[in-house]
Amino acid sequence: MMAEISKHLFDSICRDLHCSQIVHPWTKSCFDVWPILQFFIGSAKFYLVVHLVQNLLKGKKFKTREDVRRALEYYLRSTLLGALVCSTSVSGACFFRWLLGRRFNYYTYIFIPNMLNGLFILLEPPSRRGLVVNLFCNMVVEYWLRSLEHAGWIRITKLKMTLLFMLGSSLLFYLMRLEGEKTKRTPLLWLYTPEKVKHKEPGETPCPHSGPCSKYILKGTATYFSAGLAFTVVNLLRPLLKSPLTTLSSLSGKHLKLAMFLGSYIGIYRLIICWLCHKRGSDSAAHALPAGAIAGLSFLFKPSLGVAIAALSGAFKIFSTTLYEKKMITEKVDLPLMLYCLSQGTLFHARCMHPRACPSYVFNLIKSVSNGYVDLTYASIEEAIKRRVM
């Protein structure tokens, strides 16, 4: 992996190259349709896993034909989105090269084509679109922070990430509980959806759950610990093609970090909520502030800058929804769509030009959806630069 491709380096070496050298090295023709089929295959495989995981996390049950039809429609929409983004990423680079007199430009090579084809996000239904926009905006923030760290402006430590996660977790759980009374919540893909604030009736427990507190706390801890462990086992099993027995025997302490994080995070949160409810004699959305912050200490088991940013941005998303509802932000300007287009262009550009600072998810996304083809594009530009430099 090259450290960085600067504008000066790109313009001096790649500006006059043919597009078959650094855009579609698998063919000389700009109109070869074979890769489009590969993009559809890669996109279908990638989004099948994404949709299955999201439906499991949300606890969706397909009870009617309409539920199955809608799930299939959403899956096909996502598949079409991925295939179109990949194909227009390639054709867009060729088009802009032709438009500029058969010369490449640092920004029209990847950034502008992938900013413009970000409009394909409109293929996703509004209920899913917000989740994708949120994810890409989170990764742009992570990319900027990593860039600043590599430039020596800031230093990202485990302590700083943990404090960021504690703050985000506290605000996010508080705002999610405030939203509990609404018929329609802000769509978020977060680790846990807290219970609505309970309005206590005479003779009832003040806690927002039914049954004993100990059962409620232990069940949450065990469930999320098991989910984290299962996810780790699947990740170990998939690339190595091991048998389940061999995979389990190879588990060590480091493989329990995700399970420890998820289990303790939910367990501590529920414990603090129950304690505060009994202490004060009633439930309140404000209980989530100290509960979310203290539970955030579990982040030390499995620190991740992306997860820390996601917690804070999730809180910001709910807050911005409130501003929209109060007409403090106009709906005439589709701000989420603009942010997504800019984010996609930035991240795809970063994957090629600034790979050290680019989030790892972007590498996996591009490789999977393009079925490995777009990785050939990035490899070709690296090879072209190496040949000229050496």
N, C-alpha and C positions, 0 to 999 in steps of 0.2 A: 504494500500500500504506500503510495506516494504521500509525503507530508502535506504538500499544498501545491496548487497550480495557480499562480498569481496571474493577474490580467496581463502584465508585461510578458510573462513567459508564454501564455497562451497566444497572444497576438503575434509574437515574434516567431513562433514555431508552427502554430496550427491555422493561422488565418487563411493561407492559400492552399491548404490540403483539400483533396477531393472528399466528398461526404462518405464515400465507401471506405475511406481510411479510418475515420473517427466517429461515424454515426452508425452505419450498418455494414460492418466488416464482413458479415456473412454473405453479402451479395453486392454486385456492382450496380444493380438497378435500384432506383429510388421507389419503384412501383411493384416490388416483389411482395405478393400477398401471403406467402407461406408463413412468415413470422406472426401475422395477425391470428392465425389459428393457434399458434403456440401461446400467444398472449391470452386467448380465451381459455385454453387448457390450464395455464398457470393461475389465472384469475379464479377459475372455477374451483380449483383445489384449495387455494388460499382462503377464499371467502366461505367455503364449506366449513372449515375449522372455526373461522371467526364467528359465524352465525351460530354454530352449535354451542360454542363456549358462552356467547352472550345470552343465548336462550337458557342455558343451564344456570348461569349466574342470576338471571332474573326469575328463575323458577317457573318459566312458562310451561303451560300444559296445553296440548293440542286436543281439545275435546270435540271440536266440530270440523267439518270439511272446510269451512270458511277460515278457520285458524291455520289449517295446513296450506290452503291456497294462498293466504296472505304471506306466510313464512316462505313459501316457494317463490312468490313474486318478489319479495324483498331480496332473496338470495340471487335471483336472476338479475335484478337491478344492479346489485353490487358487482356481480361478475361482469356485466356489460360496462360498468364504470371503470373497473380495472383494465379491461382489454382496450377500451377507447383511450384511456390516459397513456398507456404504453405505446399504442400505435401512433397516436398524434404527437407523442414526444419525439419519435423518430422522424415522422413526416414533417413535423413543424421545424425541426432543425434544418432539414433539406430545403424547405420552402423559404426560410429566412436567409439561408445562404444564397439561394437563387435571387431573392429580392434585393440583396446587397451586392449584386454584381459578382456572384459566385465566390464570395468571401465569407469566412466565419467571423463572428463577433463574440467576445467573451460572454455577453449577456444573452444573445440570441441563440447560442448553442444549446443551453439547457434551461436557463432561468425563465425567459419569456415564453417559450413553447409550453412549459409546464405550469406557468402562471395562468396562461389563457385556457389550457385544457382543464384547469381546475373548475371551470364552469360545468363540467360533467357531474359535479357533485349534486347538481339538481336532479339527477336520476334517482338519487336516494330519497326515500320518503322523509318528510320533515322530522318524524320521530327518531330516525336514525341519523339524519344529517347533522344534528346538533352534537351528537357524540363524536362523529368523525372530525368536525370542525374543532371541537375542544381538544381532541387528541393531537391534531396537527399544530395547533397554537401552543400547546404544552411543549411539543418537541422543538419548536422554534425558540422558545424561551431557554430550553436546555442547551440548544446549539449556541445561542448567544453567550450564555454563561460559560460554556466550555471554551468558546473562542476567547473570551476575556481572561479565562484562567491560563490558556496557552500563551496569551500575549503578556502574561505577568501582571495583569491589572488586579485580579482577585485571586483568592485561594479557597477552593472548595474543600471543606473538611467534613468528617462524619458528624462532628458536633453541630456545625452550621446547618447541615442537611436535616439533622434531627430536630433542631429548633424550628426550622422552616416547616417541617412536617407537623410538629406539635401545634404550631399556630394555624396551619391550614386545616388540620383535623378538628381542632376546637371550633373554628368558625364554620366549617362545613357541616358538622353535626348539628350545630346550633341553628343554622339557616334551614337545614333539612327538616328539623323538628318544627320550626316555625311554619314551614310549608305544609306540614302534615294535615292541616285543616282544609287545604285546597282540594278541589275535585281533580285537578290536573297538576301534577308536579313537574318541575323542570327536569327534562330527561338527562340523567347522569349515569355513567358506568363507574360506580365506586364499589369499594370492597364490601360495604355494608349499608343497608338502609335502616336507620333507626325507627323505633316505634313512634306513633303519634303521641302527643302529650295527652295524658289521661286526665279526664275530669272526674275526680273521685266522688263516688256515691257513698252515703252512710253505710258503714260496715264493711266497705271494700278496702283492699290493700291500695296504698297510694302508688305502687309501682305500675309502670305501663305494660305489664305482662300478666298472664294468668298463671296460676300455680305457684309453687315455692320458688323463692329467689335462688336458692342453691341449685335447683334443677335448671333454671333459666340460664344461670351463669355457666354452669358446667356444660350444658348442651351447646351453647354458643362457642365455648372454647374448643370442645371436642370436634364440632362440625367443621370449624374453620382450620383447625390443626390438620384434620383429615384431608380437607380440600387442598391445603398447601402441600402436604406429603404426596397426595395423588398426583398433583401437577408436577412435582419434582420427579417422581417415578416415571411418569409418561415422557418427560424430557430426557431422562436417562435411557429409557427403553427405545425411543424412536430412532435416534441416530446410530445406535450401536446394534440394533436388531437383536437384542438379548432376549432370553426367556424371562418371564416375570420373576422366577425363583432366583436366577443369576443376578438380576437387577436388585432385588431386595437384599441379597447377601452382600452386594457391593456398597450399600448405603453406609455412610459414616456421619459423624457429627455435622460436617459442613453441609450435608444434604438436608438437614433438619432446620436450617435457618429460616426458610420461607414458612414452614409449618409453625415454628416457634413465633415468628412475627405475627402471622394471621391469628393463631390461637390466642396468644396473650393480648393482642390488640383488641379483639372483640370481648374476651373475658374481662379484662380490666375495665373497659368502657361500661359493660353491663354491671360490673361490681360497683363502680362509682355511682352510676345512675340509681341503683337500688338503695345504696347507702344514703344518698342525698334525699331520696324520696321518703325514707323512713325517718331521717333526721329532721326534715322540715314538715313532714306530715302531708305533703302533696307533691304532685309532679309539676315540672316546669321545663320549658324549652331551654332556659338558662342553665339547667343542670348539665347540658351537653358541653358547655364551655370548659369547665374544669375536667369533666370526664374525657372529652376528646383530647385535651392537652396531656393529661397524665397517661392515657392509653397510648399516646403518640411516642412515649418512651420505648415502646416495643419495636420501633423503627430501627433501634440499635442492632437488632438481630439480623436485619436484612436491609441496610441502607441503599437507597437508590435516588439519585437526583430527579429522575423522571417522575417517580411516585411522589416525592416531596412537592414538586411543582404542580402535579395533578391535584393534590389536596387543596392547595391554595387557589388554583384556577377554577376548581369546582365551586368553591365558595364565591368567587368572583362572578361565575356564571349565574348562580342563583340570584346574587345581588343585582346583576344587570337585567335579569328577567323582571325583577321588581321595578326597576327604573323604567322598563318598557311598559309595564302594566300601569304605572302612574303617569305615563306620557311624558316622562322627563327625557327620554330618548326617542326621536322620531322613527317611525317604521317605514318612512318613505325611502330611506337609504338602507339597503340590505348589507349591514355591517358584517354579519357573520360570513356571508358569501365573499365579500372583499377580503376579509381576513384569511379565509381558507385559500383563496387563489394565491395570495401573497405567500402564505405559509408553504403551500405545495411547491411553488417555484423556488422558494428559498431552500427548502430541504433537499429537493432533487439537485439543485445547484451545489449545495454543500456536500452531497454524497460524492460528487466528482471532484470538485475544486478544493474542498476543505474536509477530507474524510476523517481526520483525527478528532474534529470537534462535532462531527455529525452523529446523532443518536443511532445506536445499533439497530433499533427497530426499522429505521429507514432502509438500511442495508438489506434486512430480511424481507421487508415489504417489496422492494424493487426486484430483488432476485426471484422471489416466489411468484409474484404476479406476472412478471415477464417470462417466466419459465427459464430463467438464466440468460436470456438474450440480451437484455439491457446491460448486464454485467460485462458482456463481450464489448459493448460500446465503451464502457469505462476502461476496460483493459486495453483497448486499442489506442485510446488517447495517451495512456501512460506509456505504452510501448513506443508510440510516435515521438513523444518527448524524450524518452530515454535514448532512442536512436540518434536524435539530433544533438542532445547534450553530450553524449559519449563519442 
